[in-house]
Amino acid sequence: MPISRLAHYRADDPYTRIPNSTVRDPRLDLKTRGLLLLMLSRPDGWRFTERNLAADAGVSRDQIRSALSRLESAGYIVRERITLEGRPVLETRVYDVSAEGRETRPDVVGNPDGRETRPVSKTDTRKTEKETPASSRRERDLLFETIVDVTGQDARRLTASERGRINRALKDLRAVDATPDQIRKAASRWTTTYPNARLTATAIAANWTTICPPLEIDRCAICGQRTDRHDDDVCAVRGA
């Protein structure tokens, strides 16, 4: 299920980081804070159930149910019924700040790695769209289309927050020169490795080094050098 963190906290960080305001929230007792910390330590796309949370925490399902109710009341988790693979399931969205904190915290753009970010300006976005003539609009974004396809989403129905998460993941993937074909293969590996976890753009980007298929490199049959760094004239002399 989706796990939303502050922009400068990476999903693949080996440490679990949460804001001090969350740790000190007087609405949460010690047990509830511990459960939230446990849930935030999981990678994006992790599927939460009362049974596996109780097993991980070493407590009863009644205690887990009580803590989840407190987290939901405080706005740290959102649970809703969705249809997944033709059957109804309960989706749990986990946040590292409460609902009140999310309302006052602007969305950010850029890599979630501590570098400077800036708020998204809807006014600037509308202005850019109006000033950009149809003839100069960008061509199809194959990487974006591939991400939407492998994660089973409908590009026409994406919310602003969902599109923002995809774009942030795409920025990371473009930084490593990911291709649509690599993304499809990585998605297949994710499904095989984590059959119970939901595949998202954030999960693909955060786990890229683990699920990315090895790059196939073409080499010259004469000298063995990579063809993208190849000197045809030198090889022609050697092969003569």
N, C-alpha and C positions, 0 to 999 in steps of 0.2 A: 504494500500500500504506500502511497506517497508520504514522504517525510520532508517537511519544509524547514529549512534552517536559515539563519541569517546569512546574507550573501557572502560574508568573508569567512564563513565556516565551510570548508570543503567536505563533501559527502564521503570522500575517501581518506580523510584525515584519520591517522591511527589513534587519535584521542577524541573523546566525546566532549564537546564544548557547548555550554548553554549560558545564556545571559544571566547575570547576577539577579536581575529582577525576577527571573523565573525561580531561581534557587530560594529566594527570600519571599516568595509569594505567600502571604499569611493564610490564603485559602487552602493551601496544600499541606497535608500532614507529612511526616517523614516517610511513611509507606508510599504515599502517592508520588512524592518527589522521586523516590527510588524507582518506581515503575516507569515514570516518564523518562528518567535517565536511561533505563534499560531499553526502552523503545527507541529513543533517539540514537542509541549506539548501533542500531541495525542499519544495513544499507537501504537506500531508496528502493522500493519495490517489494520489501519484505512483507509477507502476509502474517498478520497478527490474529491469533485465536486465544480465547481464554485458557484453553488447555495448554498450549505451548508456553504462554506467558507464565502460567502457574508452575510449570515444570522448570522454566528458566529461573524463576524467582524463589522456588522452593517453598511456596505457600499454597493455600487452598484456592480453588476457583472462586469461592465466595469473596475472599479477600481481594482477588484480582477484579472481580465484578464491582466491588465497592470503590476501589481506587479508580477504575475506568469511569465510573459515574462521576466522581469528583473532578477528574480531568476534563470530562465533557462539560460539566457545569461551569468550570473555570475557563473553558474555551481553548484548551490545549489539544483536544482531539475533536474531530468531527466524524460521526458515524452515519452512514446512509446505506440504504438498500440499493444494489445495482444488479444488473444481469451480466454474468460472466460465463461465456461458453454455454449459453442457453439455460443457465440455472441461476436463481437468485442467491446472492452472497452479501454479507455485511462488509462494506468497505470502511476502513478506519484511516483517516488522515491525521497525521501527527505533526504538531507544530512546537517549536522551541520557545515561542512567545504566546501569550494569551490572545484571545480575540481582540481585546482592547488595544494591545500592543501592535497587532497587525493593522488595525485601522489607522494608527498614527505613524506607522513605518512605511515610507514610500518604497515601491518596487525599485530595484536597481538593475543596471545593465552592466555587462562586463564579466570577467572571470571571477568566480567566488573564491578569491585567494588572498584577500587582504589589500589588493591594489585599489587605488582610488576609484570610486564609483560615483555616479551622478543619478539624480532622480529622473525618471521617465516623465517628460513633459508632454501631456496630451495636446496642449496648444501647439507646441512645436511640431508634433506629428501631423496634426490637421493642416497646419500651414504648409508643411513639406508636401503633403499629398495634393493640396490645391495647386501649388506652384509647379509641380512636376507634370509636364505634358505627357500624354499617353504614348507618344512616339519614343520617349526616352525612358520608359519604365524598364526595370530589370527583366532579364529573361527568366525562364523557369528555374527555380532552385531545386536541382535534382537531389541534393543532399537533404533538404527539408522534406521533399516529397517522400524520400526513402524512409526517413525517420518516422513520419506520420504513418506510412504504410506498415512498417514492421511492428509498430506499437499498437496497430489496430484502431487508429483514430480517424476522424473525419475532419479534414482541414477546414471545411466550411462551418463546422460547429465548435471549433476551438474557442475557449474563453481567452481573455487577455492574459490571465495568469498562466494558463496552459501554454499559450504561444510564447510567452516570455521564458518559461522553463525550457522549451524546445530550442529557442534561439540561444540561450546561454549554453546549453549542451552543444549546439552546433558550433559555437565559437571555439570551444575546447577541441572538438573533432576536427575543425578546419586547421587548428594550430598544429595538429599531427598529420595533416594531409590525408585524412581519411577519405575513402572513396565510397560511392553508393554500394558497390559490390562487397567491400570490406564490412560495411555496416550490416548488410543482409547476412553475411556469414557470422558476424559477431552476434547478431540477434539469435541466430540458430544455436550458437554455442551457449548463449545465456539460457535459452529455453531448455537445453539439455542439462546444463549444470545446475540451474535453479528452477526446477519444474514447478515449484509452488510459489515462486515470486513473480510479481507482475513486472513486465518489461516496460520501461519508460525511457525517454530520451536521456534523462539525468542518470539513470542506471547504466546506460550504454557508455556515456562519457566518463563517468566515475570509475567504471571497471574496464576501461578500454585496454589497458596493458595486460589484463587477464584474459579477456575474451576476444581480443583482436586477432584475426588469423595472420600467420606469418606472411610477409610480403614475398611474392614470387618475383625473382629477379632474373631477367633474360641476360645471358652472357654470350659473348662471341665464341663460335666454335673453334677459331684459330688461336686466339690469345687468351681466352677465358675472362677477358675484362667485361664489366657491365656495359651493356649496349648503350645506356644513357650517358656513359662517359667514354665513348669509344672513338678511336681515330681510324676511320675507314682506310685512309691512305697508307698508314703504317701497316695495317693488317694485310692490305693488298700486296705489299712488297714481301711480307713474311710468307704469305701463302703462295707466292709465285714460284 
